[in-house]
Amino acid sequence: MVAAKVGGLDVDRGILHVSGKTGPRDVVLSTSALNTFINLAGKRHQDDALLPAPGLGHWKSGQHSRPFAQAVRRAGLPAETVYYSLRHHTASMLIKSGINLLDVSANLGTGVDMLSKTYYQFLPTGMKSQLDAVDLG
């Protein structure tokens, strides 16, 4: 996300194009997230950072540590919270809400196998009712 550019925001499709260690992908945004990013982008240039470092434009390695720790404190989260904690929470909540693993995988840039192994306990239950609804005859 720190490398996301204003030009990566596709308002019409409601996505943000990002590129990271898992490669480029399009992240589907909620209406709330889309509106937040629209406001952040404003009238800035397409190559500008969507989430700029204070007074610096694009973030450089390690520059996020102090601001992130401050945000963690302000949010009342445990001091040991790291970016991955938020990613884990997001994956857990998306899966608990019933969004299928393939969509979660595409949005987070994570393999379906890893998601199914790590988050199996969060998959919605209700297989019996689903099986009962299937007509095998």
C-alpha positions as CSV (number, residue, x, y, z in Angstrom):
1,M,0.0,0.0,0.0
2,V,2.9,2.4,0.7
3,A,3.8,2.2,-3.0
4,A,0.3,2.8,-4.3
5,K,0.0,5.7,-6.7
6,V,-2.8,8.2,-7.3
7,G,-3.0,6.8,-10.9
8,G,-3.6,3.3,-9.5
9,L,-7.0,4.4,-8.3
10,D,-9.7,3.4,-10.8
11,V,-12.8,5.1,-9.6
12,D,-15.1,3.8,-12.3
13,R,-14.3,0.1,-11.5
14,G,-13.9,0.7,-7.7
15,I,-10.4,-0.8,-7.6
16,L,-6.9,0.2,-6.6
17,H,-4.0,-1.2,-8.6
18,V,-1.1,-2.2,-6.4
19,S,2.2,-3.9,-6.8
20,G,4.1,-5.5,-4.0
21,K,6.1,-8.6,-3.2
22,T,3.3,-10.9,-4.6
23,G,3.3,-8.9,-7.8
24,P,0.7,-6.5,-9.4
25,R,-3.0,-7.0,-8.6
26,D,-6.2,-5.1,-8.6
27,V,-7.8,-4.7,-5.1
28,V,-11.5,-4.3,-5.0
29,L,-12.5,-1.5,-2.6
30,S,-15.5,-1.1,-0.4
31,T,-17.5,2.1,-1.1
32,S,-16.1,3.6,2.1
33,A,-12.5,2.8,1.1
34,L,-13.0,4.1,-2.4
35,N,-14.4,7.4,-1.1
36,T,-11.5,7.7,1.3
37,F,-9.0,7.2,-1.5
38,I,-10.8,9.6,-3.8
39,N,-10.5,12.3,-1.1
40,L,-6.8,11.5,-0.5
41,A,-6.0,11.6,-4.2
42,G,-7.7,14.9,-4.7
43,K,-6.2,16.6,-7.7
44,R,-2.7,15.3,-7.3
45,H,-0.6,13.9,-10.2
46,Q,-1.0,10.3,-11.3
47,D,2.5,9.4,-10.3
48,D,2.2,10.9,-6.7
49,A,1.9,8.5,-3.8
50,L,-1.7,7.8,-2.8
51,L,-0.6,7.5,0.8
52,P,2.3,10.0,0.9
53,A,5.0,10.1,3.6
54,P,4.7,13.4,5.5
55,G,6.5,15.9,3.3
56,L,8.4,13.3,1.5
57,G,6.1,11.9,-1.2
58,H,6.8,8.1,-1.6
59,W,7.7,6.2,1.6
60,K,11.3,4.9,1.9
61,S,12.2,1.7,3.8
62,G,11.7,2.1,7.5
63,Q,10.0,5.5,7.4
64,H,6.7,4.0,8.4
65,S,7.7,2.5,11.7
66,R,7.3,5.5,13.9
67,P,4.0,6.8,12.4
68,F,2.6,3.3,12.5
69,A,3.5,2.9,16.2
70,Q,1.8,6.2,16.9
71,A,-1.3,5.1,15.0
72,V,-1.4,1.8,16.9
73,R,-1.3,3.8,20.2
74,R,-4.0,6.2,19.1
75,A,-6.2,3.3,18.1
76,G,-5.7,1.6,21.4
77,L,-4.3,-1.5,19.8
78,P,-1.7,-3.8,21.5
79,A,1.8,-2.3,21.3
80,E,3.0,-5.5,19.4
81,T,0.6,-4.8,16.5
82,V,2.4,-4.9,13.2
83,Y,1.1,-4.4,9.6
84,Y,0.7,-8.2,9.3
85,S,-1.6,-8.2,12.3
86,L,-4.0,-5.9,10.4
87,R,-3.7,-8.1,7.3
88,H,-4.5,-11.2,9.4
89,H,-7.5,-9.4,11.0
90,T,-8.8,-8.4,7.5
91,A,-8.4,-11.9,6.1
92,S,-10.2,-13.3,9.1
93,M,-13.1,-10.9,8.9
94,L,-13.6,-11.3,5.2
95,I,-13.7,-15.0,5.5
96,K,-16.0,-15.0,8.5
97,S,-18.3,-12.7,6.6
98,G,-18.7,-15.4,3.9
99,I,-16.6,-13.9,1.1
100,N,-15.2,-16.8,-0.8
101,L,-11.6,-17.8,-0.5
102,L,-10.8,-17.1,-4.2
103,D,-12.0,-13.5,-3.9
104,V,-10.1,-13.0,-0.6
105,S,-7.0,-14.5,-2.2
106,A,-7.2,-12.2,-5.2
107,N,-7.7,-9.1,-3.1
108,L,-5.0,-9.9,-0.6
109,G,-2.5,-11.4,-3.1
110,T,-2.3,-14.6,-1.1
111,G,-2.7,-18.1,-2.3
112,V,-6.0,-20.0,-1.7
113,D,-4.0,-22.9,-0.2
114,M,-2.4,-20.7,2.4
115,L,-5.8,-19.1,3.2
116,S,-7.6,-22.4,3.6
117,K,-4.9,-23.8,5.9
118,T,-4.5,-20.7,8.0
119,Y,-8.1,-19.5,8.2
120,Y,-10.0,-22.8,8.0
121,Q,-11.6,-22.1,11.4
122,F,-13.1,-18.9,10.1
123,L,-14.9,-20.5,7.2
124,P,-18.7,-20.1,7.6
125,T,-20.3,-23.2,8.9
126,G,-23.6,-24.4,7.5
127,M,-22.5,-27.2,5.2
128,K,-25.4,-29.4,6.4
129,S,-28.0,-26.8,5.3
130,Q,-26.1,-26.4,2.0
131,L,-26.0,-30.2,1.5
132,D,-29.7,-30.5,2.3
133,A,-30.4,-28.0,-0.4
134,V,-28.6,-30.0,-3.1
135,D,-30.8,-32.3,-5.2
136,L,-28.6,-35.3,-6.1
137,G,-31.5,-37.3,-7.6
